[in-house]
C-alpha cells in the first residue's frame, strides 16, 4: 500500500482497533436541508466530540463545516450525486474528482453505486475510473453499494444480494464498502465472509428507537463488520454526542447494546 494512502486511512479507520465510526452528512444534495444538517457545523462538532472517526460530506460543505470548531475528525468527500426531485433518483453521477478532493484536504473519497438501476453500467464505469485515480494519488476509496433496481425492490436486504454488492466494491478496487445490514448476525456473516475489504453498515431511514440502532450495530460487529456509516440515526438523534459515543463504544470497545444504552441514559 502506498504510504500516502496508509496515512490517510489512519484518519478514517482507527489503527489500534481496525474499526471505524463514520457519520455521512451528504444528504443535503439528495434530500435538502433536513433536520440535523441545517447547522452542519454544530453537528460535525457533536459527532467529533462523541468519538466518530470521520464524516462524509460534499465538497461545498468543507468550507462551512469542517475542522473549524471543536475536535478534529477525518474528512471524506462524497463524489456522487442525485436528488429526490429527479425522475431517476437512483442514477448517480460524479460531481467531484479525486484531484479536486485533494485540493480540499480530503482524507478519502466516496462514491455511490445502485446495482440493478438502468444506469448501472455508467455508475460502474465511473467506479472503475475513480478507483484508478485513487490508486494513482494514494487516496482511500469508500464505495456505498446498494441494490435498487425495479426488479430488486424486495431483495435490498437479501444476504446474497448484499454480499454481491459488497463483493463488487472489493473487485473494483474500493478500500472500504458500505452496505445495508441484512437484519441478523448469521445472515450478515455471509456478507463479511465474502468480502476481503472492511465492511461497514448503513444506518438507513430513522429507526423507531435508539435501542434498535444500537442492537443493529452490535449485531453487525458480531458478524465481522469493521464499523458503521450511520447518518440520520445519529445526526437526527435527541443527543448527537451521546449516541455517537454509545455507537463508538460498541464498535471500538466491543461493549453490548445494553451497556451502550446506559451511556445514553446517564
C-alpha positions as CSV (number, residue, x, y, z in Angstrom):
1,X,0.0,0.0,0.0
2,X,1.2,3.5,-0.8
3,X,2.4,5.4,2.3
4,X,0.1,8.3,1.4
5,X,-3.0,6.0,1.3
6,X,-1.9,4.4,4.6
7,X,-1.6,7.7,6.3
8,X,-5.0,8.9,5.1
9,X,-6.7,5.6,6.0
10,X,-5.5,6.1,9.6
11,X,-7.6,9.2,9.8
12,X,-10.7,7.1,8.7
13,X,-10.0,3.7,10.3
14,X,-8.6,3.5,13.9
15,X,-5.2,2.0,13.6
16,X,-5.5,0.4,17.0
17,X,-8.8,-1.3,16.6
18,X,-9.0,-1.6,12.9
19,X,-12.6,-0.3,13.2
20,X,-14.4,2.9,12.3
21,X,-17.4,5.1,13.0
22,X,-18.3,7.2,10.0
23,X,-21.1,9.7,10.0
24,X,-22.3,10.5,6.5
25,X,-23.8,14.0,6.1
26,X,-24.2,14.1,2.3
27,X,-28.0,14.1,2.5
28,X,-28.2,17.9,1.6
29,X,-27.9,17.1,-2.1
30,X,-30.3,14.2,-2.2
31,X,-32.9,15.4,0.4
32,X,-32.2,19.1,1.0
33,X,-31.6,20.8,4.4
34,X,-33.1,18.2,6.6
35,X,-33.2,18.2,10.4
36,X,-29.8,17.7,11.9
37,X,-27.9,19.2,8.9
38,X,-29.3,22.7,9.0
39,X,-26.5,23.8,11.3
40,X,-23.9,21.4,9.9
41,X,-21.0,23.0,11.9
42,X,-22.6,22.1,15.2
43,X,-23.4,18.6,14.1
44,X,-19.9,18.0,12.9
45,X,-18.6,19.3,16.3
46,X,-21.0,17.0,18.1
47,X,-20.1,13.8,16.3
48,X,-16.4,14.6,16.7
49,X,-17.0,15.1,20.4
50,X,-18.8,11.8,20.6
51,X,-15.8,10.0,19.1
52,X,-16.6,9.5,15.4
53,X,-13.6,8.7,13.2
54,X,-14.8,10.5,10.1
55,X,-17.6,12.3,8.3
56,X,-18.7,12.2,4.7
57,X,-19.8,15.5,3.2
58,X,-20.0,17.1,-0.3
59,X,-17.2,19.3,-1.4
60,X,-19.1,22.6,-1.0
61,X,-19.7,22.0,2.7
62,X,-16.0,21.7,3.6
63,X,-15.5,25.4,3.8
64,X,-18.6,25.8,6.1
65,X,-18.3,23.0,8.5
66,X,-15.1,21.0,8.7
67,X,-12.2,21.5,11.2
68,X,-13.4,24.9,12.2
69,X,-14.5,24.1,15.8
70,X,-14.0,21.5,18.4
71,X,-12.1,18.3,17.9
72,X,-10.6,17.2,14.6
73,X,-12.2,14.4,12.6
74,X,-11.4,12.6,9.3
75,X,-12.8,14.1,6.1
76,X,-14.3,12.0,3.3
77,X,-15.6,13.9,0.3
78,X,-18.6,12.3,-1.5
79,X,-18.3,12.3,-5.2
80,X,-21.7,11.0,-6.3
81,X,-25.0,12.9,-6.5
82,X,-28.6,12.8,-7.5
83,X,-31.7,14.4,-5.9
84,X,-35.1,13.2,-4.8
85,X,-36.6,15.7,-7.2
86,X,-35.2,13.7,-10.2
87,X,-37.4,11.2,-12.2
88,X,-34.4,8.9,-11.8
89,X,-33.1,9.5,-8.2
90,X,-31.2,6.2,-8.1
91,X,-29.0,7.3,-11.1
92,X,-25.8,8.7,-9.5
93,X,-23.4,11.0,-11.4
94,X,-19.9,12.2,-10.4
95,X,-19.8,15.8,-9.2
96,X,-16.2,15.9,-7.9
97,X,-12.9,14.5,-8.9
98,X,-10.1,12.9,-6.8
99,X,-7.8,15.8,-7.7
100,X,-10.4,18.3,-6.5
101,X,-10.9,16.3,-3.3
102,X,-7.1,16.5,-2.7
103,X,-7.3,20.3,-3.0
104,X,-10.0,20.4,-0.3
105,X,-7.7,18.4,2.0
106,X,-9.7,15.1,1.9
107,X,-8.5,12.0,3.8
108,X,-10.7,9.9,1.5
109,X,-13.4,10.0,-1.2
110,X,-16.7,8.0,-1.5
111,X,-18.9,7.0,-4.4
112,X,-22.4,5.6,-4.5
113,X,-23.5,2.8,-6.9
114,X,-27.0,1.4,-7.2
115,X,-26.7,-2.0,-8.7
116,X,-29.7,-3.0,-10.8
117,X,-30.6,0.5,-11.8
118,X,-31.0,1.2,-15.5
119,X,-27.8,3.4,-15.3
120,X,-25.8,0.7,-13.5
121,X,-23.3,0.5,-16.4
122,X,-22.4,4.2,-16.2
123,X,-22.1,4.1,-12.4
124,X,-19.8,1.0,-12.6
125,X,-17.7,2.8,-15.3
126,X,-17.4,5.8,-13.0
127,X,-16.4,3.5,-10.2
128,X,-13.6,2.0,-12.3
129,X,-12.2,5.4,-13.3
130,X,-12.4,6.7,-9.8
131,X,-10.6,3.6,-8.4
132,X,-7.8,4.2,-11.0
133,X,-7.4,7.8,-9.9
134,X,-7.4,6.8,-6.2
135,X,-4.6,4.3,-6.9
136,X,-2.6,7.0,-8.7
137,X,-2.9,9.5,-5.9
138,X,-2.9,7.2,-2.9
139,X,-6.5,8.2,-1.9
140,X,-8.7,5.8,0.1
141,X,-12.0,5.0,-1.7
142,X,-15.2,4.1,0.1
143,X,-17.9,2.6,-2.0
144,X,-21.6,2.9,-1.0
145,X,-23.2,-0.1,-2.6
146,X,-27.0,-0.8,-2.8
147,X,-29.3,-3.0,-4.8
148,X,-32.0,-0.6,-6.0
149,X,-33.3,-1.8,-9.4
150,X,-37.0,-2.1,-10.1
151,X,-36.7,-5.9,-10.0
152,X,-34.9,-5.8,-6.7
153,X,-37.5,-4.0,-4.5
154,X,-38.0,-7.0,-2.3
155,X,-34.3,-8.0,-2.3
156,X,-32.5,-5.0,-1.0
157,X,-31.7,-6.7,2.3
158,X,-31.3,-10.2,0.9
159,X,-28.0,-11.6,2.2
160,X,-27.0,-13.0,-1.2
161,X,-27.8,-9.7,-2.9
162,X,-26.0,-7.6,-0.2
163,X,-23.0,-9.9,-0.4
164,X,-22.9,-9.4,-4.1
165,X,-22.9,-5.6,-3.6
166,X,-20.1,-5.8,-1.2
167,X,-18.0,-8.1,-3.4
168,X,-18.4,-5.8,-6.4
169,X,-16.8,-3.0,-4.4
170,X,-13.8,-5.2,-3.5
171,X,-13.5,-6.5,-7.0
172,X,-13.4,-2.9,-8.5
173,X,-10.8,-1.5,-6.1
174,X,-12.5,0.1,-3.1
175,X,-10.7,0.2,0.2
176,X,-13.9,0.0,2.3
177,X,-17.5,-0.8,1.4
178,X,-20.8,0.4,2.9
179,X,-23.9,-1.8,2.6
180,X,-27.3,-2.3,4.3
181,X,-27.4,-4.5,7.3
182,X,-29.3,-7.8,6.5
183,X,-31.1,-7.9,9.8
184,X,-29.3,-10.6,11.9
185,X,-25.8,-11.8,12.7
186,X,-25.8,-15.1,10.8
187,X,-27.1,-13.6,7.5
188,X,-24.6,-10.7,7.7
189,X,-21.7,-13.1,8.2
190,X,-22.3,-14.2,4.6
191,X,-21.6,-10.6,3.6
192,X,-18.4,-10.1,5.6
193,X,-17.0,-13.6,4.7
194,X,-17.4,-12.9,1.0
195,X,-15.7,-9.6,1.0
196,X,-11.9,-9.2,1.6
197,X,-12.1,-5.4,2.4
198,X,-13.6,-3.8,5.5
199,X,-17.4,-3.7,5.5
200,X,-19.4,-1.1,7.3
201,X,-23.2,-0.9,7.7
202,X,-25.5,1.8,6.6
203,X,-28.0,3.2,9.1
204,X,-30.9,3.6,6.7
205,X,-34.0,5.7,7.5
206,X,-34.6,6.9,11.0
207,X,-35.4,4.0,13.2
208,X,-38.1,3.8,15.9
209,X,-35.9,3.6,18.9
210,X,-32.3,4.2,19.9
211,X,-32.3,0.6,21.2
212,X,-33.0,-0.6,17.7
213,X,-30.0,1.3,16.4
214,X,-27.6,0.1,19.0
215,X,-28.7,-3.6,18.6
216,X,-28.2,-3.3,14.8
217,X,-24.6,-2.0,15.4
218,X,-23.9,-4.8,17.9
219,X,-25.2,-7.4,15.5
220,X,-23.1,-6.1,12.7
221,X,-20.0,-6.1,14.8
222,X,-20.6,-9.7,15.9
223,X,-20.9,-10.7,12.3
224,X,-17.5,-9.3,11.4
225,X,-18.2,-5.7,10.3
226,X,-15.5,-3.1,10.5
227,X,-17.8,-0.5,11.8
228,X,-20.7,1.7,10.7
229,X,-21.6,4.6,8.4
230,X,-24.7,5.9,10.0
231,X,-26.3,9.2,9.2
232,X,-29.9,10.1,10.1
233,X,-30.0,7.8,13.1
234,X,-27.1,9.8,14.6
235,X,-27.5,13.4,13.4
236,X,-31.2,13.4,14.0
237,X,-30.9,11.9,17.5
238,X,-32.0,13.7,20.6
239,X,-28.5,13.8,21.8
240,X,-26.0,13.5,19.0
241,X,-22.9,13.5,21.2
242,X,-24.2,10.7,23.4
243,X,-25.4,8.4,20.6
244,X,-22.2,8.8,18.7
245,X,-20.3,7.9,21.9
246,X,-22.6,4.9,22.5
247,X,-22.0,3.6,19.0
248,X,-18.3,4.2,19.2
249,X,-18.1,2.2,22.4
250,X,-19.8,-0.8,20.7
251,X,-17.5,-0.5,17.6
252,X,-14.2,0.1,19.3
253,X,-14.5,-1.5,22.7
254,X,-17.0,-4.3,21.9
255,X,-19.5,-3.4,24.6
256,X,-23.1,-4.6,24.3
257,X,-26.0,-2.6,23.1
258,X,-27.5,-2.7,26.6
259,X,-24.4,-1.2,28.1
260,X,-24.2,1.4,25.3
261,X,-27.9,2.3,26.1
262,X,-26.8,3.0,29.7
263,X,-24.4,5.6,28.3
264,X,-27.3,7.4,26.7
265,X,-29.4,7.2,29.9
266,X,-26.7,8.8,32.1
